[in-house]
Structure formats: C-alpha cells, structure tokens
Amino acid sequence: MRIAAADWTGFSIDQSYSGHATRIDTVQVVGNCVPPSIVTQPANQTVPVGAAAQFSVSATSPFPMSYQWYFNQTNPISSLSDLSTLTLPAVVPASNGLYSVVVSDAFGSVTSTLARLTVASPAATRNPDSSVTLSFLGSPNSSVRLWAATNLVPPVVWAPIFTNSDIGPAGTWQYTDTNTVGTRRRFYRFSAP
C-alpha cells in the first residue's frame, strides 16, 4: 500500500486558499522482471505414419506467457499452437524434422532445445533370391509384430510371421521373408502392441 499526501496553498483575486489532500493506492512491486524459464524441454519421439505426435514444454514466469512453436527452427506453426503443448494429429513423412518453441512474457523470451520427430514408415526390398527384406523404424525399446497375407480379398487371412519383443534403443529393425519364393505378391501388416 502506498499513501501520497500533499499540502497546498494559493490565492485567487483577493482570497487565499489552502488545503490538504491524501490518496491511498495499492501498488504491486515486482522485483523479478526476467524472461520465462523452461523447466521441462520437448522430447524426441518416433511415431508411425498417420499417428499423432505431441510435444510439450513446461515453463515458469510470474507473468502471463505465450508460446510460438517452430518447425526446423524457421517455419512458425500456426497461431493455433499458442499453447504449451503442440499436437500434430496425423503425421506424414514430411513431418520429419526438428520442433522447438519460443516462450515469451512481458520481459523477454526463451527458446527451447530442439526435439526431433521421426516418422516411421516401412520399406521393402526384393532380394536376388526372391526373398523380401522389410526395413522398419519404430518406437525405441518397444515390441513389434509382423503379419503376411497372400491377398486382400475378404475374408483376409493374416498369418503372424515375426514377433520381436525389443527392437532396441535405435528403433530400427529388419526382417527377411523367405516364404516369397514363387509367390506373385504378398501383403504385410506391422504393429507395435
């Protein structure tokens, strides 16, 4: 609380005036006028094509904060991303890249570290012996399953051909299907349970 008081005197034609005035105000004194501070940085992630990806940042400031997310450091993401969490609802291979956020308040801004989004999509290669090698990039340290079918006409019969309980920290793995010799076509389905 702040109290301001003033005494005054004056004259007008042939009359003198004097008085006393007091005003009481509540004043908020802020001693910490600094930019926001990031507590938790956005994290790298790997998601399959078509899945949702989500990046979050946690920041502190005694003042209201705003957030501007960026793709590959120079491309601002729409103003709909003015939140501490950025959600990409259905990623495509073009979504691969680096994501960051600038957190601002009335006294400055701070930029997060870069978080890499890897969009996993399977790839197939036919080998000289007619086998097929499937290369996958999935979520690190997860389990995966692979099924095969010879046609997609209902009723489709998917036969399990491979299960891996831990694809390792890199998230990459390969499987060579040798049951393709003499087969005109074969369809594959991949999942991470």
N, C-alpha and C positions, 0 to 999 in steps of 0.2 A: 504494500500500500504506500502511496506517495501523497503527501499533503503539500500543496502550494498555497502560500499566503502572501498578500500584498496590501500595503497601506498606501493611500493616495490622497493628494490634496490638489486643489485647483481653484481658479477664480473665473467667474463669468460676470461681465459688466461690473456690478457693484456688490456681488455676493460671492462669498467663498464656499467652497465645497470640500469635504473630506470624507474619507470612508475607509473601511477595512473589508477585504474580500478573502474568502478561503475556498479552495477547491480540493476535494479528495478524489483521487483516482487510484485504480488498481493497475499496476504495471507489472507485466511479466518480463523478467530479465532472463535472457538466455545466454549462458556463458559458453555454450558448446556449439558454435556456428561452423560446423565442418561438414564435408560431404558424407554421404552414406558409407557404411562399411559392410562388405559382403562377408557373411558368416559361413554360408554353405554355397559352394560353386556348382554349376551344372556339371553333370557326369556324362562320360562317353556311354554310348549304347549301340547295340546291334539289334535290328528288328527285321522281320521278313517283309517282302514286298506286300503292300496292301494293309499292313498293320498300322496301329497308331504309335507315334513316338512322342515322348513328353520330356521336356527339360524344365528344371526348377532351379530357382535361386532364392536364397534367404539373405535378407539384408536388414540392417538396423539404422535408424536415424530418429532424432526427436521430432522431425518434421515429416509431412506427407511426402511419399516417394512416388516416382513414376518409373516405368520400365520400357525400354525400347530394345527389342530383340533384333539380331542381325544374322544373316546367312553369309558365310565366307567373309566376314568382317566388314564388307562394304555394302551389302544389299539389305536395307531395312525391311523387316517383315511388317505387314500392315498394322495400322493403329489398333486393330482388334487384339494385338498381342501386348497391350499395355497392362500386363499382369505379371506377377512373379513366376507364373508357370506358363510355358509355351506348349501347346498341344498341336501336333501335326496329325490329323485324323487318318489319312491313308497315304503312307509314303510310297514313292516310286523311286527307281534308280537315280533320277535327277535330284532327289532329296539328299543323296550322299554329300557330306561336307561338314564344315565347321559352324557351330552355332555359339553365339555369345549374346550378352545382354549388357546394356548401359543402364545403371540405376542412378537416378538423379533426385536431388531435393533442391530447396531454395538456395543452398550454399555450394553446390557443385555436383559432381558425378564421379562414378567409379565404374570401370569396365571389368566384367568377369573374365575368367580364363576361358579358353576355347574348349568346347565339348564336341567330340566327333560323333556324327551319326553315320553308321554303316548300314546300308540297306542290303539285306541278304537275298540273293536270288540264285537258284540252282543253275548249273551249266552241265551240258552233256557232250561227250566226245566219243565218236565211234572209232575204235582201235582197228589196226590192220587184221587182227584175228576175228573181227566182227563183234567182239565184246564191246560194252559201253561203259565208259568211266564217267561217273557223276561226281562233280565237284560242288561242295556246299560251303556256305558261310552262314553259320547260325549263331545263336547266343552262346557266349563263352561258358564253359563248365556246365553245360546242360546235356540232357539225353535227347536222342533223336530216333525216329523210326522211318523206314522206307518201305513202301508197298509198290507192287507192279501189277499191271493188268494187260491183257493182250488186245482188248478193245474197250470202247466206251459205250457200247450198246447195252441198254438195260436188259436184264439185271447185270450190272458191272460187278465182277468178282475181283476184289483187290487181295492179292496174296502178300503177306509180310515176307520181305526178303532180307531185311537188315535191321538190327537194333544196336545202338551204341549208347551205353549208359553214361559216358563222359567224353564229350568231344574236345576237351582241353581248354586252356585259357585263351587260345587264339580264336577259337570258334570255327576253325576250318577243318574239313574232313573230306575224304574221297571214298567212293565205293565203286568197285568194278563188277558189273553184272555180266557173268559169263554165260548166262542162260539165253543170250540173244542170238546165238549162232543158229542160222536157219529161220529166224523169226523176222517177218517183214517189218513189224512195228511192235512197240512196247511202250506203255504209258506208265509214268511214275507219279507217286504221291508221297510227299515228305511232310512230316510233322514233328514238332517239338512238344512232347506231352507235358 
